[in-house]
Amino acid sequence: MITKVEQTYSVDKGRVYVVGHSNGGGMTFAMAMADADEIAAIGMVAPQPFAVGTKPSRSVPTIDFMGTDDPLIPPAGGIGNIPTIGKVPVPSSDIYLPRWAQLNGFPTPPTVVKDDSVATRKQFGPDFQTILVKGQGHMWPRLESTGRAGGFGMGGKEALTVDGTGEMWAFLKRYSR
C-alpha cells in the first residue's frame, strides 16, 4: 500500500505515517509489524487489537486513543458487539498495549502521566502514548460533534473533550525515519 501511494503522490519517504480507526487500527498494527522500515510512526483510534503479535523490524512510535464507553472494542475487554460479525471476545487493552510496547522495546508497565475527568493518559516511554477518553464511544475524539454516529450507528456517544486529530498530529510529526 505504501509503495502504491508513493508511486501516485509526492511523498517524503522519511515521514510516512499510518493512521487508522477501528478495523483500520488493526490494519495500522499489521502494517507497523510488516513495514516498520517504511513507517515513521503510527496513530490509532479504537483499534481492533487482534493483529498484535509480531515484532516489528524497528521500534515504531505509537499514539493510541480509546473511549471508556466503546461498545464495539471495550478497552477493559469483554464482549464487543461488532457489526457484520456479532458478539466477539475482546482482550483488555491492559494485555495488548503492553504487548505492543514489549514488541517495540518500550518500557513496561506504562506510567500514568495524567488522570482527570477528561482522560487517563499513559506512556510506555516517550515514544508510545495512550489516551483513554472518559465517556467516549467508538468514534474519533473531537471537540465538536459531527452529528453522525460512529461505528455503524452503534458507536456510543461522543465525549467532545479531546482533540484527537490535533493531539495525534502533534505526536506523529515529531518522528521521521
MISEMAR-612811 format. One record per residue (C-alpha): residue number from 1; residue in three letters; x negated, y negated, z. Coordinates in Angstrom, 3 decimals. Layout:
<rs>
{r NUM; 'ALA'; {X; Y; Z}}
...
</rs>
This chain:
<rs>
{r 1; 'MET'; {0.000; 0.000; 0.000}}
{r 2; 'ILE'; {-2.802; -2.424; 0.903}}
{r 3; 'THR'; {-4.566; -1.742; -2.414}}
{r 4; 'LYS'; {-1.359; -2.424; -4.359}}
{r 5; 'VAL'; {-0.816; -5.743; -2.552}}
{r 6; 'GLU'; {-4.448; -6.716; -3.172}}
{r 7; 'GLN'; {-4.023; -5.919; -6.885}}
{r 8; 'THR'; {-0.884; -8.047; -7.108}}
{r 9; 'TYR'; {-1.746; -11.047; -4.915}}
{r 10; 'SER'; {-4.763; -13.089; -3.942}}
{r 11; 'VAL'; {-5.767; -11.578; -0.590}}
{r 12; 'ASP'; {-8.539; -12.361; 1.866}}
{r 13; 'LYS'; {-9.597; -8.739; 2.424}}
{r 14; 'GLY'; {-11.081; -9.630; 5.808}}
{r 15; 'ARG'; {-7.718; -10.905; 7.068}}
{r 16; 'VAL'; {-5.253; -8.134; 6.288}}
{r 17; 'TYR'; {-2.582; -7.860; 8.995}}
{r 18; 'VAL'; {0.121; -5.220; 9.171}}
{r 19; 'VAL'; {3.333; -6.091; 10.995}}
{r 20; 'GLY'; {6.468; -4.010; 11.447}}
{r 21; 'HIS'; {9.747; -3.803; 13.329}}
{r 22; 'SER'; {11.362; -0.542; 14.475}}
{r 23; 'ASN'; {10.524; 2.125; 11.862}}
{r 24; 'GLY'; {8.204; -0.489; 10.394}}
{r 25; 'GLY'; {6.430; -0.485; 13.770}}
{r 26; 'GLY'; {5.927; 3.258; 13.386}}
{r 27; 'MET'; {4.599; 2.591; 9.878}}
{r 28; 'THR'; {2.269; -0.019; 11.374}}
{r 29; 'PHE'; {0.842; 2.542; 13.819}}
{r 30; 'ALA'; {0.429; 5.047; 10.961}}
{r 31; 'MET'; {-1.315; 2.517; 8.701}}
{r 32; 'ALA'; {-3.650; 1.460; 11.516}}
{r 33; 'MET'; {-4.631; 5.084; 12.094}}
{r 34; 'ALA'; {-5.154; 5.798; 8.384}}
{r 35; 'ASP'; {-6.540; 2.476; 7.108}}
{r 36; 'ALA'; {-8.230; 0.825; 10.103}}
{r 37; 'ASP'; {-11.234; -0.191; 7.983}}
{r 38; 'GLU'; {-8.941; -2.354; 5.832}}
{r 39; 'ILE'; {-6.849; -3.916; 8.618}}
{r 40; 'ALA'; {-7.934; -6.822; 10.827}}
{r 41; 'ALA'; {-5.094; -6.475; 13.389}}
{r 42; 'ILE'; {-1.523; -5.235; 13.782}}
{r 43; 'GLY'; {1.702; -6.515; 15.321}}
{r 44; 'MET'; {4.881; -4.634; 16.160}}
{r 45; 'VAL'; {8.354; -5.293; 17.475}}
{r 46; 'ALA'; {10.388; -2.442; 18.993}}
{r 47; 'PRO'; {8.118; 0.135; 17.355}}
{r 48; 'GLN'; {9.210; 3.665; 16.673}}
{r 49; 'PRO'; {6.352; 5.358; 18.553}}
{r 50; 'PHE'; {6.412; 8.872; 17.146}}
{r 51; 'ALA'; {3.328; 8.385; 14.923}}
{r 52; 'VAL'; {0.767; 7.608; 17.656}}
{r 53; 'GLY'; {-1.777; 10.378; 17.784}}
{r 54; 'THR'; {-4.830; 9.950; 15.571}}
{r 55; 'LYS'; {-7.896; 7.928; 16.490}}
{r 56; 'PRO'; {-8.443; 5.085; 14.014}}
{r 57; 'SER'; {-11.897; 4.744; 12.428}}
{r 58; 'ARG'; {-12.351; 1.464; 14.316}}
{r 59; 'SER'; {-10.535; -0.347; 17.111}}
{r 60; 'VAL'; {-7.501; -2.219; 15.788}}
{r 61; 'PRO'; {-6.419; -5.302; 17.757}}
{r 62; 'THR'; {-2.731; -4.920; 18.578}}
{r 63; 'ILE'; {0.184; -7.007; 19.814}}
{r 64; 'ASP'; {3.474; -5.336; 20.676}}
{r 65; 'PHE'; {6.896; -6.726; 21.622}}
{r 66; 'MET'; {9.735; -4.690; 23.118}}
{r 67; 'GLY'; {13.061; -5.554; 24.722}}
{r 68; 'THR'; {14.174; -4.186; 28.087}}
{r 69; 'ASP'; {17.702; -3.702; 26.720}}
{r 70; 'ASP'; {16.790; -1.916; 23.467}}
{r 71; 'PRO'; {19.370; 0.872; 22.963}}
{r 72; 'LEU'; {17.565; 2.378; 19.949}}
{r 73; 'ILE'; {13.978; 2.614; 21.233}}
{r 74; 'PRO'; {14.274; 2.132; 25.018}}
{r 75; 'PRO'; {10.842; 1.140; 26.360}}
{r 76; 'ALA'; {11.457; 3.118; 29.552}}
{r 77; 'GLY'; {12.050; 6.207; 27.436}}
{r 78; 'GLY'; {15.086; 8.439; 27.480}}
{r 79; 'ILE'; {17.624; 8.917; 24.729}}
{r 80; 'GLY'; {17.640; 6.463; 21.851}}
{r 81; 'ASN'; {20.703; 6.108; 19.671}}
{r 82; 'ILE'; {19.121; 5.723; 16.230}}
{r 83; 'PRO'; {21.396; 5.049; 13.242}}
{r 84; 'THR'; {21.199; 7.680; 10.498}}
{r 85; 'ILE'; {19.543; 10.092; 12.967}}
{r 86; 'GLY'; {21.698; 10.006; 16.101}}
{r 87; 'LYS'; {20.590; 10.578; 19.657}}
{r 88; 'VAL'; {16.909; 11.430; 19.986}}
{r 89; 'PRO'; {14.481; 11.654; 22.887}}
{r 90; 'VAL'; {12.192; 8.623; 23.013}}
{r 91; 'PRO'; {8.955; 8.708; 25.011}}
{r 92; 'SER'; {8.302; 5.971; 27.534}}
{r 93; 'SER'; {6.109; 3.125; 26.339}}
{r 94; 'ASP'; {4.111; 3.867; 29.509}}
{r 95; 'ILE'; {2.995; 7.011; 27.643}}
{r 96; 'TYR'; {2.452; 5.934; 24.032}}
{r 97; 'LEU'; {0.986; 2.446; 24.602}}
{r 98; 'PRO'; {-1.806; 3.699; 26.911}}
{r 99; 'ARG'; {-2.395; 6.500; 24.374}}
{r 100; 'TRP'; {-2.834; 3.861; 21.636}}
{r 101; 'ALA'; {-5.173; 1.909; 23.928}}
{r 102; 'GLN'; {-7.205; 5.048; 24.620}}
{r 103; 'LEU'; {-7.482; 5.933; 20.914}}
{r 104; 'ASN'; {-8.794; 2.415; 20.261}}
{r 105; 'GLY'; {-11.228; 2.383; 23.181}}
{r 106; 'PHE'; {-9.307; -0.357; 25.017}}
{r 107; 'PRO'; {-9.285; -0.286; 28.821}}
{r 108; 'THR'; {-6.511; 1.549; 30.643}}
{r 109; 'PRO'; {-4.419; 1.125; 32.661}}
{r 110; 'PRO'; {-3.164; -2.243; 31.489}}
{r 111; 'THR'; {-3.360; -5.381; 33.580}}
{r 112; 'VAL'; {-0.164; -7.334; 34.198}}
{r 113; 'VAL'; {-1.111; -10.896; 33.266}}
{r 114; 'LYS'; {2.343; -12.428; 33.777}}
{r 115; 'ASP'; {5.685; -11.202; 35.074}}
{r 116; 'ASP'; {8.505; -13.707; 35.291}}
{r 117; 'SER'; {12.216; -13.944; 34.470}}
{r 118; 'VAL'; {11.413; -14.054; 30.720}}
{r 119; 'ALA'; {8.937; -11.246; 30.118}}
{r 120; 'THR'; {6.341; -8.899; 31.515}}
{r 121; 'ARG'; {3.040; -9.377; 29.722}}
{r 122; 'LYS'; {0.323; -6.745; 29.939}}
{r 123; 'GLN'; {-3.128; -6.432; 28.429}}
{r 124; 'PHE'; {-5.260; -3.442; 27.663}}
{r 125; 'GLY'; {-8.246; -5.768; 27.489}}
{r 126; 'PRO'; {-8.159; -8.913; 25.349}}
{r 127; 'ASP'; {-7.510; -7.062; 22.074}}
{r 128; 'PHE'; {-4.243; -5.299; 22.965}}
{r 129; 'GLN'; {-1.295; -7.198; 24.383}}
{r 130; 'THR'; {2.220; -6.013; 25.049}}
{r 131; 'ILE'; {5.198; -8.213; 25.849}}
{r 132; 'LEU'; {8.355; -6.700; 27.339}}
{r 133; 'VAL'; {11.089; -9.316; 26.804}}
{r 134; 'LYS'; {13.704; -9.173; 29.539}}
{r 135; 'GLY'; {17.279; -8.903; 28.285}}
{r 136; 'GLN'; {16.177; -8.394; 24.661}}
{r 137; 'GLY'; {17.690; -5.686; 22.467}}
{r 138; 'HIS'; {16.335; -4.068; 19.308}}
{r 139; 'MET'; {15.545; -7.203; 17.359}}
{r 140; 'TRP'; {12.783; -9.675; 16.657}}
{r 141; 'PRO'; {12.252; -12.005; 19.634}}
{r 142; 'ARG'; {13.068; -15.601; 18.775}}
{r 143; 'LEU'; {14.154; -18.832; 20.385}}
{r 144; 'GLU'; {17.226; -19.436; 18.203}}
{r 145; 'SER'; {19.889; -16.960; 17.135}}
{r 146; 'THR'; {20.178; -15.941; 13.506}}
{r 147; 'GLY'; {23.802; -14.993; 14.058}}
{r 148; 'ARG'; {23.059; -11.447; 12.843}}
{r 149; 'ALA'; {22.984; -8.348; 14.982}}
{r 150; 'GLY'; {19.710; -6.435; 14.846}}
{r 151; 'GLY'; {19.220; -2.690; 14.464}}
{r 152; 'PHE'; {22.107; -1.980; 12.060}}
{r 153; 'GLY'; {24.517; -3.862; 14.335}}
{r 154; 'MET'; {23.609; -1.591; 17.242}}
{r 155; 'GLY'; {20.602; -3.506; 18.471}}
{r 156; 'GLY'; {21.939; -5.055; 21.632}}
{r 157; 'LYS'; {21.533; -8.695; 22.462}}
{r 158; 'GLU'; {19.063; -11.473; 21.759}}
{r 159; 'ALA'; {17.364; -12.974; 24.797}}
{r 160; 'LEU'; {16.324; -16.140; 22.866}}
{r 161; 'THR'; {13.434; -16.737; 25.260}}
{r 162; 'VAL'; {10.264; -15.730; 23.376}}
{r 163; 'ASP'; {8.913; -16.952; 20.027}}
{r 164; 'GLY'; {7.772; -13.567; 18.723}}
{r 165; 'THR'; {6.621; -14.901; 15.354}}
{r 166; 'GLY'; {4.603; -17.756; 16.867}}
{r 167; 'GLU'; {3.003; -15.592; 19.530}}
{r 168; 'MET'; {2.266; -12.812; 17.065}}
{r 169; 'TRP'; {0.605; -15.155; 14.580}}
{r 170; 'ALA'; {-1.442; -16.848; 17.335}}
{r 171; 'PHE'; {-2.756; -13.390; 18.281}}
{r 172; 'LEU'; {-3.323; -11.984; 14.773}}
{r 173; 'LYS'; {-5.112; -14.986; 13.310}}
{r 174; 'ARG'; {-7.907; -14.619; 15.878}}
{r 175; 'TYR'; {-9.085; -11.465; 14.079}}
{r 176; 'SER'; {-10.892; -10.700; 10.864}}
{r 177; 'ARG'; {-12.911; -7.761; 9.641}}
</rs>
